[in-house]
Amino acid sequence: MNRTMVASILTLGVWASMGHAVLAQTVSTQEEANLRTAQQSLDTDSTGRSTVSRTEALATQFKVESQVVENLRTTK
């Protein structure tokens, strides 16, 4: 009887600690939440743009003509 109770208690303890470990992994920090929000924002911005506006954005960012960006894309 004592052996069964000890085994049951140990099993419950292991099960509870595993459940706690899973919960600890799913809790996100504020920094992770901010990164996810920023990623979603960037994904939304990039899917809404046309190829022309992407080309213009890259050209502006790197201070080159739009044609330079187009040439780089086509000469892969």
HTML snippet that shows the backbone in 3Dmol.js (N, CA, C, O; Angstrom):
<script src="https://3Dmol.org/build/3Dmol-min.js"></script>
<div id="view" style="width:600px;height:400px;position:relative"></div>
<script>
const pdb = `
ATOM      1  N   MET A   1       0.814  -1.196   0.000  1.00  0.00           N
ATOM      2  CA  MET A   1       0.000   0.000   0.000  1.00  0.00           C
ATOM      3  C   MET A   1       0.853   1.254   0.000  1.00  0.00           C
ATOM      4  O   MET A   1       0.593   2.183  -0.764  1.00  0.00           O
ATOM      5  N   ASN A   2       1.879   1.290   0.857  1.00  0.00           N
ATOM      6  CA  ASN A   2       2.761   2.456   0.905  1.00  0.00           C
ATOM      7  C   ASN A   2       3.502   2.646  -0.405  1.00  0.00           C
ATOM      8  O   ASN A   2       3.721   3.771  -0.856  1.00  0.00           O
ATOM      9  N   ARG A   3       3.883   1.533  -1.008  1.00  0.00           N
ATOM     10  CA  ARG A   3       4.609   1.597  -2.279  1.00  0.00           C
ATOM     11  C   ARG A   3       3.730   2.225  -3.361  1.00  0.00           C
ATOM     12  O   ARG A   3       4.213   3.026  -4.162  1.00  0.00           O
ATOM     13  N   THR A   4       2.470   1.876  -3.392  1.00  0.00           N
ATOM     14  CA  THR A   4       1.532   2.419  -4.366  1.00  0.00           C
ATOM     15  C   THR A   4       1.327   3.910  -4.148  1.00  0.00           C
ATOM     16  O   THR A   4       1.264   4.683  -5.104  1.00  0.00           O
ATOM     17  N   MET A   5       1.224   4.310  -2.884  1.00  0.00           N
ATOM     18  CA  MET A   5       1.030   5.733  -2.581  1.00  0.00           C
ATOM     19  C   MET A   5       2.257   6.550  -2.976  1.00  0.00           C
ATOM     20  O   MET A   5       2.131   7.649  -3.517  1.00  0.00           O
ATOM     21  N   VAL A   6       3.439   6.010  -2.702  1.00  0.00           N
ATOM     22  CA  VAL A   6       4.674   6.716  -3.065  1.00  0.00           C
ATOM     23  C   VAL A   6       4.774   6.847  -4.574  1.00  0.00           C
ATOM     24  O   VAL A   6       5.136   7.908  -5.083  1.00  0.00           O
ATOM     25  N   ALA A   7       4.461   5.792  -5.286  1.00  0.00           N
ATOM     26  CA  ALA A   7       4.508   5.832  -6.751  1.00  0.00           C
ATOM     27  C   ALA A   7       3.498   6.839  -7.295  1.00  0.00           C
ATOM     28  O   ALA A   7       3.790   7.568  -8.242  1.00  0.00           O
ATOM     29  N   SER A   8       2.313   6.877  -6.695  1.00  0.00           N
ATOM     30  CA  SER A   8       1.289   7.821  -7.132  1.00  0.00           C
ATOM     31  C   SER A   8       1.717   9.259  -6.885  1.00  0.00           C
ATOM     32  O   SER A   8       1.526  10.130  -7.733  1.00  0.00           O
ATOM     33  N   ILE A   9       2.299   9.500  -5.713  1.00  0.00           N
ATOM     34  CA  ILE A   9       2.754  10.856  -5.388  1.00  0.00           C
ATOM     35  C   ILE A   9       3.874  11.281  -6.318  1.00  0.00           C
ATOM     36  O   ILE A   9       3.888  12.414  -6.797  1.00  0.00           O
ATOM     37  N   LEU A  10       4.817  10.380  -6.579  1.00  0.00           N
ATOM     38  CA  LEU A  10       5.922  10.712  -7.496  1.00  0.00           C
ATOM     39  C   LEU A  10       5.402  10.976  -8.905  1.00  0.00           C
ATOM     40  O   LEU A  10       5.859  11.897  -9.582  1.00  0.00           O
ATOM     41  N   THR A  11       4.452  10.170  -9.336  1.00  0.00           N
ATOM     42  CA  THR A  11       3.879  10.358 -10.674  1.00  0.00           C
ATOM     43  C   THR A  11       3.177  11.705 -10.777  1.00  0.00           C
ATOM     44  O   THR A  11       3.336  12.417 -11.768  1.00  0.00           O
ATOM     45  N   LEU A  12       2.403  12.053  -9.761  1.00  0.00           N
ATOM     46  CA  LEU A  12       1.725  13.343  -9.765  1.00  0.00           C
ATOM     47  C   LEU A  12       2.717  14.499  -9.732  1.00  0.00           C
ATOM     48  O   LEU A  12       2.510  15.521 -10.385  1.00  0.00           O
ATOM     49  N   GLY A  13       3.789  14.334  -8.972  1.00  0.00           N
ATOM     50  CA  GLY A  13       4.817  15.379  -8.906  1.00  0.00           C
ATOM     51  C   GLY A  13       5.492  15.594 -10.242  1.00  0.00           C
ATOM     52  O   GLY A  13       5.692  16.731 -10.668  1.00  0.00           O
ATOM     53  N   VAL A  14       5.843  14.509 -10.902  1.00  0.00           N
ATOM     54  CA  VAL A  14       6.478  14.619 -12.223  1.00  0.00           C
ATOM     55  C   VAL A  14       5.511  15.236 -13.221  1.00  0.00           C
ATOM     56  O   VAL A  14       5.894  16.096 -14.014  1.00  0.00           O
ATOM     57  N   TRP A  15       4.259  14.798 -13.181  1.00  0.00           N
ATOM     58  CA  TRP A  15       3.257  15.326 -14.102  1.00  0.00           C
ATOM     59  C   TRP A  15       3.044  16.828 -13.884  1.00  0.00           C
ATOM     60  O   TRP A  15       2.936  17.598 -14.838  1.00  0.00           O
ATOM     61  N   ALA A  16       2.986  17.222 -12.616  1.00  0.00           N
ATOM     62  CA  ALA A  16       2.789  18.643 -12.303  1.00  0.00           C
ATOM     63  C   ALA A  16       3.987  19.476 -12.735  1.00  0.00           C
ATOM     64  O   ALA A  16       3.816  20.583 -13.246  1.00  0.00           O
ATOM     65  N   SER A  17       5.189  18.964 -12.539  1.00  0.00           N
ATOM     66  CA  SER A  17       6.374  19.737 -12.939  1.00  0.00           C
ATOM     67  C   SER A  17       6.477  19.845 -14.453  1.00  0.00           C
ATOM     68  O   SER A  17       6.925  20.869 -14.969  1.00  0.00           O
ATOM     69  N   MET A  18       6.071  18.810 -15.166  1.00  0.00           N
ATOM     70  CA  MET A  18       6.081  18.888 -16.632  1.00  0.00           C
ATOM     71  C   MET A  18       5.065  19.905 -17.117  1.00  0.00           C
ATOM     72  O   MET A  18       5.338  20.658 -18.052  1.00  0.00           O
ATOM     73  N   GLY A  19       3.910  19.933 -16.498  1.00  0.00           N
ATOM     74  CA  GLY A  19       2.891  20.910 -16.867  1.00  0.00           C
ATOM     75  C   GLY A  19       3.357  22.317 -16.598  1.00  0.00           C
ATOM     76  O   GLY A  19       3.090  23.222 -17.388  1.00  0.00           O
ATOM     77  N   HIS A  20       4.042  22.515 -15.507  1.00  0.00           N
ATOM     78  CA  HIS A  20       4.578  23.836 -15.172  1.00  0.00           C
ATOM     79  C   HIS A  20       5.641  24.256 -16.180  1.00  0.00           C
ATOM     80  O   HIS A  20       5.697  25.423 -16.568  1.00  0.00           O
ATOM     81  N   ALA A  21       6.481  23.321 -16.607  1.00  0.00           N
ATOM     82  CA  ALA A  21       7.526  23.641 -17.585  1.00  0.00           C
ATOM     83  C   ALA A  21       6.906  24.070 -18.908  1.00  0.00           C
ATOM     84  O   ALA A  21       7.400  25.000 -19.546  1.00  0.00           O
ATOM     85  N   VAL A  22       5.848  23.419 -19.322  1.00  0.00           N
ATOM     86  CA  VAL A  22       5.174  23.788 -20.575  1.00  0.00           C
ATOM     87  C   VAL A  22       4.562  25.175 -20.449  1.00  0.00           C
ATOM     88  O   VAL A  22       4.663  25.981 -21.374  1.00  0.00           O
ATOM     89  N   LEU A  23       3.932  25.460 -19.323  1.00  0.00           N
ATOM     90  CA  LEU A  23       3.348  26.790 -19.127  1.00  0.00           C
ATOM     91  C   LEU A  23       4.411  27.864 -19.095  1.00  0.00           C
ATOM     92  O   LEU A  23       4.198  28.960 -19.614  1.00  0.00           O
ATOM     93  N   ALA A  24       5.549  27.572 -18.494  1.00  0.00           N
ATOM     94  CA  ALA A  24       6.625  28.561 -18.424  1.00  0.00           C
ATOM     95  C   ALA A  24       7.165  28.885 -19.806  1.00  0.00           C
ATOM     96  O   ALA A  24       7.585  30.015 -20.054  1.00  0.00           O
ATOM     97  N   GLN A  25       7.162  27.914 -20.706  1.00  0.00           N
ATOM     98  CA  GLN A  25       7.664  28.161 -22.060  1.00  0.00           C
ATOM     99  C   GLN A  25       6.692  28.982 -22.888  1.00  0.00           C
ATOM    100  O   GLN A  25       7.119  29.702 -23.791  1.00  0.00           O
ATOM    101  N   THR A  26       5.407  28.896 -22.610  1.00  0.00           N
ATOM    102  CA  THR A  26       4.429  29.605 -23.423  1.00  0.00           C
ATOM    103  C   THR A  26       4.238  31.044 -22.981  1.00  0.00           C
ATOM    104  O   THR A  26       3.681  31.843 -23.734  1.00  0.00           O
ATOM    105  N   VAL A  27       4.681  31.395 -21.792  1.00  0.00           N
ATOM    106  CA  VAL A  27       4.562  32.770 -21.320  1.00  0.00           C
ATOM    107  C   VAL A  27       5.601  33.616 -22.048  1.00  0.00           C
ATOM    108  O   VAL A  27       6.790  33.297 -22.026  1.00  0.00           O
ATOM    109  N   SER A  28       5.163  34.680 -22.685  1.00  0.00           N
ATOM    110  CA  SER A  28       6.093  35.514 -23.434  1.00  0.00           C
ATOM    111  C   SER A  28       6.408  36.780 -22.652  1.00  0.00           C
ATOM    112  O   SER A  28       5.602  37.271 -21.862  1.00  0.00           O
ATOM    113  N   THR A  29       7.580  37.278 -22.894  1.00  0.00           N
ATOM    114  CA  THR A  29       7.972  38.517 -22.246  1.00  0.00           C
ATOM    115  C   THR A  29       7.424  39.693 -23.051  1.00  0.00           C
ATOM    116  O   THR A  29       6.943  39.523 -24.171  1.00  0.00           O
ATOM    117  N   GLN A  30       7.500  40.856 -22.480  1.00  0.00           N
ATOM    118  CA  GLN A  30       7.020  42.060 -23.163  1.00  0.00           C
ATOM    119  C   GLN A  30       7.832  42.313 -24.424  1.00  0.00           C
ATOM    120  O   GLN A  30       7.292  42.750 -25.440  1.00  0.00           O
ATOM    121  N   GLU A  31       9.129  42.036 -24.357  1.00  0.00           N
ATOM    122  CA  GLU A  31       9.990  42.251 -25.525  1.00  0.00           C
ATOM    123  C   GLU A  31       9.597  41.337 -26.682  1.00  0.00           C
ATOM    124  O   GLU A  31       9.564  41.768 -27.834  1.00  0.00           O
ATOM    125  N   GLU A  32       9.295  40.068 -26.371  1.00  0.00           N
ATOM    126  CA  GLU A  32       8.860  39.141 -27.417  1.00  0.00           C
ATOM    127  C   GLU A  32       7.536  39.589 -28.030  1.00  0.00           C
ATOM    128  O   GLU A  32       7.336  39.483 -29.240  1.00  0.00           O
ATOM    129  N   ALA A  33       6.650  40.081 -27.200  1.00  0.00           N
ATOM    130  CA  ALA A  33       5.363  40.568 -27.705  1.00  0.00           C
ATOM    131  C   ALA A  33       5.562  41.770 -28.613  1.00  0.00           C
ATOM    132  O   ALA A  33       4.904  41.884 -29.647  1.00  0.00           O
ATOM    133  N   ASN A  34       6.468  42.668 -28.234  1.00  0.00           N
ATOM    134  CA  ASN A  34       6.765  43.833 -29.076  1.00  0.00           C
ATOM    135  C   ASN A  34       7.372  43.409 -30.403  1.00  0.00           C
ATOM    136  O   ASN A  34       7.048  43.973 -31.448  1.00  0.00           O
ATOM    137  N   LEU A  35       8.261  42.406 -30.363  1.00  0.00           N
ATOM    138  CA  LEU A  35       8.870  41.924 -31.611  1.00  0.00           C
ATOM    139  C   LEU A  35       7.824  41.300 -32.522  1.00  0.00           C
ATOM    140  O   LEU A  35       7.844  41.516 -33.733  1.00  0.00           O
ATOM    141  N   ARG A  36       6.905  40.522 -31.943  1.00  0.00           N
ATOM    142  CA  ARG A  36       5.847  39.927 -32.761  1.00  0.00           C
ATOM    143  C   ARG A  36       4.962  40.994 -33.391  1.00  0.00           C
ATOM    144  O   ARG A  36       4.571  40.876 -34.552  1.00  0.00           O
ATOM    145  N   THR A  37       4.647  42.026 -32.632  1.00  0.00           N
ATOM    146  CA  THR A  37       3.827  43.118 -33.150  1.00  0.00           C
ATOM    147  C   THR A  37       4.544  43.833 -34.288  1.00  0.00           C
ATOM    148  O   THR A  37       3.935  44.148 -35.310  1.00  0.00           O
ATOM    149  N   ALA A  38       5.838  44.090 -34.111  1.00  0.00           N
ATOM    150  CA  ALA A  38       6.614  44.748 -35.162  1.00  0.00           C
ATOM    151  C   ALA A  38       6.695  43.877 -36.404  1.00  0.00           C
ATOM    152  O   ALA A  38       6.600  44.381 -37.523  1.00  0.00           O
ATOM    153  N   GLN A  39       6.871  42.570 -36.216  1.00  0.00           N
ATOM    154  CA  GLN A  39       6.940  41.655 -37.355  1.00  0.00           C
ATOM    155  C   GLN A  39       5.620  41.647 -38.125  1.00  0.00           C
ATOM    156  O   GLN A  39       5.617  41.680 -39.355  1.00  0.00           O
ATOM    157  N   GLN A  40       4.510  41.603 -37.408  1.00  0.00           N
ATOM    158  CA  GLN A  40       3.209  41.614 -38.068  1.00  0.00           C
ATOM    159  C   GLN A  40       2.987  42.917 -38.821  1.00  0.00           C
ATOM    160  O   GLN A  40       2.406  42.922 -39.906  1.00  0.00           O
ATOM    161  N   SER A  41       3.446  44.009 -38.248  1.00  0.00           N
ATOM    162  CA  SER A  41       3.315  45.305 -38.908  1.00  0.00           C
ATOM    163  C   SER A  41       4.123  45.337 -40.199  1.00  0.00           C
ATOM    164  O   SER A  41       3.638  45.804 -41.229  1.00  0.00           O
ATOM    165  N   LEU A  42       5.353  44.841 -40.141  1.00  0.00           N
ATOM    166  CA  LEU A  42       6.192  44.803 -41.339  1.00  0.00           C
ATOM    167  C   LEU A  42       5.616  43.867 -42.399  1.00  0.00           C
ATOM    168  O   LEU A  42       5.651  44.175 -43.590  1.00  0.00           O
ATOM    169  N   ASP A  43       5.087  42.728 -41.963  1.00  0.00           N
ATOM    170  CA  ASP A  43       4.473  41.808 -42.916  1.00  0.00           C
ATOM    171  C   ASP A  43       3.287  42.454 -43.616  1.00  0.00           C
ATOM    172  O   ASP A  43       3.115  42.300 -44.825  1.00  0.00           O
ATOM    173  N   THR A  44       2.479  43.170 -42.867  1.00  0.00           N
ATOM    174  CA  THR A  44       1.321  43.853 -43.443  1.00  0.00           C
ATOM    175  C   THR A  44       1.771  44.927 -44.427  1.00  0.00           C
ATOM    176  O   THR A  44       1.193  45.065 -45.505  1.00  0.00           O
ATOM    177  N   ASP A  45       2.794  45.682 -44.062  1.00  0.00           N
ATOM    178  CA  ASP A  45       3.300  46.722 -44.961  1.00  0.00           C
ATOM    179  C   ASP A  45       3.845  46.134 -46.248  1.00  0.00           C
ATOM    180  O   ASP A  45       3.588  46.661 -47.330  1.00  0.00           O
ATOM    181  N   SER A  46       4.599  45.040 -46.140  1.00  0.00           N
ATOM    182  CA  SER A  46       5.239  44.485 -47.331  1.00  0.00           C
ATOM    183  C   SER A  46       4.245  43.794 -48.253  1.00  0.00           C
ATOM    184  O   SER A  46       4.449  43.783 -49.467  1.00  0.00           O
ATOM    185  N   THR A  47       3.180  43.218 -47.716  1.00  0.00           N
ATOM    186  CA  THR A  47       2.204  42.564 -48.590  1.00  0.00           C
ATOM    187  C   THR A  47       1.313  43.568 -49.297  1.00  0.00           C
ATOM    188  O   THR A  47       0.761  43.263 -50.355  1.00  0.00           O
ATOM    189  N   GLY A  48       1.163  44.741 -48.741  1.00  0.00           N
ATOM    190  CA  GLY A  48       0.292  45.736 -49.344  1.00  0.00           C
ATOM    191  C   GLY A  48       0.963  46.561 -50.424  1.00  0.00           C
ATOM    192  O   GLY A  48       0.288  47.302 -51.138  1.00  0.00           O
ATOM    193  N   ARG A  49       2.260  46.452 -50.558  1.00  0.00           N
ATOM    194  CA  ARG A  49       2.977  47.275 -51.535  1.00  0.00           C
ATOM    195  C   ARG A  49       3.062  46.593 -52.892  1.00  0.00           C
ATOM    196  O   ARG A  49       3.119  45.367 -52.994  1.00  0.00           O
ATOM    197  N   SER A  50       3.069  47.408 -53.918  1.00  0.00           N
ATOM    198  CA  SER A  50       3.286  46.876 -55.255  1.00  0.00           C
ATOM    199  C   SER A  50       4.782  46.797 -55.526  1.00  0.00           C
ATOM    200  O   SER A  50       5.585  47.314 -54.750  1.00  0.00           O
ATOM    201  N   THR A  51       5.152  46.161 -56.610  1.00  0.00           N
ATOM    202  CA  THR A  51       6.568  46.032 -56.965  1.00  0.00           C
ATOM    203  C   THR A  51       7.185  47.388 -57.215  1.00  0.00           C
ATOM    204  O   THR A  51       8.344  47.615 -56.866  1.00  0.00           O
ATOM    205  N   VAL A  52       6.436  48.289 -57.809  1.00  0.00           N
ATOM    206  CA  VAL A  52       6.941  49.623 -58.107  1.00  0.00           C
ATOM    207  C   VAL A  52       7.251  50.375 -56.813  1.00  0.00           C
ATOM    208  O   VAL A  52       8.312  50.987 -56.689  1.00  0.00           O
ATOM    209  N   SER A  53       6.337  50.332 -55.859  1.00  0.00           N
ATOM    210  CA  SER A  53       6.587  51.057 -54.612  1.00  0.00           C
ATOM    211  C   SER A  53       7.722  50.426 -53.812  1.00  0.00           C
ATOM    212  O   SER A  53       8.450  51.132 -53.115  1.00  0.00           O
ATOM    213  N   ARG A  54       7.883  49.103 -53.901  1.00  0.00           N
ATOM    214  CA  ARG A  54       9.026  48.460 -53.250  1.00  0.00           C
ATOM    215  C   ARG A  54      10.324  48.910 -53.887  1.00  0.00           C
ATOM    216  O   ARG A  54      11.306  49.186 -53.197  1.00  0.00           O
ATOM    217  N   THR A  55      10.323  48.983 -55.201  1.00  0.00           N
ATOM    218  CA  THR A  55      11.508  49.437 -55.919  1.00  0.00           C
ATOM    219  C   THR A  55      11.861  50.861 -55.528  1.00  0.00           C
ATOM    220  O   THR A  55      13.024  51.181 -55.280  1.00  0.00           O
ATOM    221  N   GLU A  56      10.848  51.707 -55.475  1.00  0.00           N
ATOM    222  CA  GLU A  56      11.088  53.107 -55.094  1.00  0.00           C
ATOM    223  C   GLU A  56      11.578  53.213 -53.656  1.00  0.00           C
ATOM    224  O   GLU A  56      12.445  54.035 -53.357  1.00  0.00           O
ATOM    225  N   ALA A  57      11.037  52.394 -52.768  1.00  0.00           N
ATOM    226  CA  ALA A  57      11.464  52.419 -51.361  1.00  0.00           C
ATOM    227  C   ALA A  57      12.920  51.992 -51.234  1.00  0.00           C
ATOM    228  O   ALA A  57      13.683  52.605 -50.488  1.00  0.00           O
ATOM    229  N   LEU A  58      13.312  50.942 -51.957  1.00  0.00           N
ATOM    230  CA  LEU A  58      14.713  50.499 -51.924  1.00  0.00           C
ATOM    231  C   LEU A  58      15.643  51.545 -52.531  1.00  0.00           C
ATOM    232  O   LEU A  58      16.727  51.804 -52.008  1.00  0.00           O
ATOM    233  N   ALA A  59      15.212  52.135 -53.627  1.00  0.00           N
ATOM    234  CA  ALA A  59      16.032  53.160 -54.269  1.00  0.00           C
ATOM    235  C   ALA A  59      16.227  54.353 -53.336  1.00  0.00           C
ATOM    236  O   ALA A  59      17.324  54.905 -53.256  1.00  0.00           O
ATOM    237  N   THR A  60      15.186  54.744 -52.644  1.00  0.00           N
ATOM    238  CA  THR A  60      15.293  55.856 -51.701  1.00  0.00           C
ATOM    239  C   THR A  60      16.189  55.489 -50.527  1.00  0.00           C
ATOM    240  O   THR A  60      17.010  56.292 -50.085  1.00  0.00           O
ATOM    241  N   GLN A  61      16.025  54.272 -50.030  1.00  0.00           N
ATOM    242  CA  GLN A  61      16.811  53.836 -48.876  1.00  0.00           C
ATOM    243  C   GLN A  61      18.301  53.813 -49.190  1.00  0.00           C
ATOM    244  O   GLN A  61      19.115  54.237 -48.370  1.00  0.00           O
ATOM    245  N   PHE A  62      18.663  53.321 -50.373  1.00  0.00           N
ATOM    246  CA  PHE A  62      20.075  53.199 -50.727  1.00  0.00           C
ATOM    247  C   PHE A  62      20.581  54.363 -51.575  1.00  0.00           C
ATOM    248  O   PHE A  62      21.723  54.363 -52.035  1.00  0.00           O
ATOM    249  N   LYS A  63      19.717  55.347 -51.771  1.00  0.00           N
ATOM    250  CA  LYS A  63      20.077  56.578 -52.486  1.00  0.00           C
ATOM    251  C   LYS A  63      20.643  56.286 -53.880  1.00  0.00           C
ATOM    252  O   LYS A  63      21.712  56.762 -54.263  1.00  0.00           O
ATOM    253  N   VAL A  64      19.876  55.482 -54.615  1.00  0.00           N
ATOM    254  CA  VAL A  64      20.207  55.181 -56.015  1.00  0.00           C
ATOM    255  C   VAL A  64      18.958  55.395 -56.849  1.00  0.00           C
ATOM    256  O   VAL A  64      17.866  55.590 -56.315  1.00  0.00           O
ATOM    257  N   GLU A  65      19.125  55.356 -58.150  1.00  0.00           N
ATOM    258  CA  GLU A  65      17.980  55.477 -59.052  1.00  0.00           C
ATOM    259  C   GLU A  65      17.155  54.188 -59.036  1.00  0.00           C
ATOM    260  O   GLU A  65      17.686  53.111 -58.762  1.00  0.00           O
ATOM    261  N   SER A  66      15.877  54.300 -59.325  1.00  0.00           N
ATOM    262  CA  SER A  66      14.993  53.131 -59.359  1.00  0.00           C
ATOM    263  C   SER A  66      15.451  52.115 -60.393  1.00  0.00           C
ATOM    264  O   SER A  66      15.287  50.908 -60.214  1.00  0.00           O
ATOM    265  N   GLN A  67      16.028  52.621 -61.475  1.00  0.00           N
ATOM    266  CA  GLN A  67      16.499  51.736 -62.540  1.00  0.00           C
ATOM    267  C   GLN A  67      17.616  50.820 -62.052  1.00  0.00           C
ATOM    268  O   GLN A  67      17.717  49.681 -62.510  1.00  0.00           O
ATOM    269  N   VAL A  68      18.452  51.290 -61.138  1.00  0.00           N
ATOM    270  CA  VAL A  68      19.533  50.468 -60.585  1.00  0.00           C
ATOM    271  C   VAL A  68      18.943  49.273 -59.832  1.00  0.00           C
ATOM    272  O   VAL A  68      19.431  48.150 -59.962  1.00  0.00           O
ATOM    273  N   VAL A  69      17.900  49.517 -59.052  1.00  0.00           N
ATOM    274  CA  VAL A  69      17.245  48.441 -58.311  1.00  0.00           C
ATOM    275  C   VAL A  69      16.619  47.450 -59.285  1.00  0.00           C
ATOM    276  O   VAL A  69      16.746  46.240 -59.096  1.00  0.00           O
ATOM    277  N   GLU A  70      15.951  47.937 -60.316  1.00  0.00           N
ATOM    278  CA  GLU A  70      15.352  47.054 -61.321  1.00  0.00           C
ATOM    279  C   GLU A  70      16.411  46.204 -62.017  1.00  0.00           C
ATOM    280  O   GLU A  70      16.218  45.006 -62.226  1.00  0.00           O
ATOM    281  N   ASN A  71      17.526  46.829 -62.373  1.00  0.00           N
ATOM    282  CA  ASN A  71      18.601  46.089 -63.036  1.00  0.00           C
ATOM    283  C   ASN A  71      19.160  44.995 -62.129  1.00  0.00           C
ATOM    284  O   ASN A  71      19.447  43.892 -62.593  1.00  0.00           O
ATOM    285  N   LEU A  72      19.313  45.289 -60.858  1.00  0.00           N
ATOM    286  CA  LEU A  72      19.798  44.281 -59.925  1.00  0.00           C
ATOM    287  C   LEU A  72      18.805  43.127 -59.787  1.00  0.00           C
ATOM    288  O   LEU A  72      19.211  41.975 -59.636  1.00  0.00           O
ATOM    289  N   ARG A  73      17.545  43.421 -59.837  1.00  0.00           N
ATOM    290  CA  ARG A  73      16.539  42.358 -59.735  1.00  0.00           C
ATOM    291  C   ARG A  73      16.560  41.453 -60.965  1.00  0.00           C
ATOM    292  O   ARG A  73      16.418  40.236 -60.848  1.00  0.00           O
ATOM    293  N   THR A  74      16.734  42.038 -62.120  1.00  0.00           N
ATOM    294  CA  THR A  74      16.647  41.244 -63.346  1.00  0.00           C
ATOM    295  C   THR A  74      17.935  40.491 -63.668  1.00  0.00           C
ATOM    296  O   THR A  74      17.918  39.568 -64.483  1.00  0.00           O
ATOM    297  N   THR A  75      19.041  40.864 -63.049  1.00  0.00           N
ATOM    298  CA  THR A  75      20.320  40.202 -63.360  1.00  0.00           C
ATOM    299  C   THR A  75      20.687  39.149 -62.333  1.00  0.00           C
ATOM    300  O   THR A  75      21.871  38.871 -62.138  1.00  0.00           O
ATOM    301  N   LYS A  76      19.721  38.567 -61.682  1.00  0.00           N
ATOM    302  CA  LYS A  76      19.976  37.529 -60.662  1.00  0.00           C
ATOM    303  C   LYS A  76      20.880  36.467 -61.183  1.00  0.00           C
ATOM    304  O   LYS A  76      21.199  35.521 -60.463  1.00  0.00           O
TER     305      LYS A  76
END
`;
const viewer = $3Dmol.createViewer("view");
viewer.addModel(pdb, "pdb");
viewer.setStyle({}, {cartoon: {color: "spectrum"}});
viewer.zoomTo();
viewer.render();
</script>
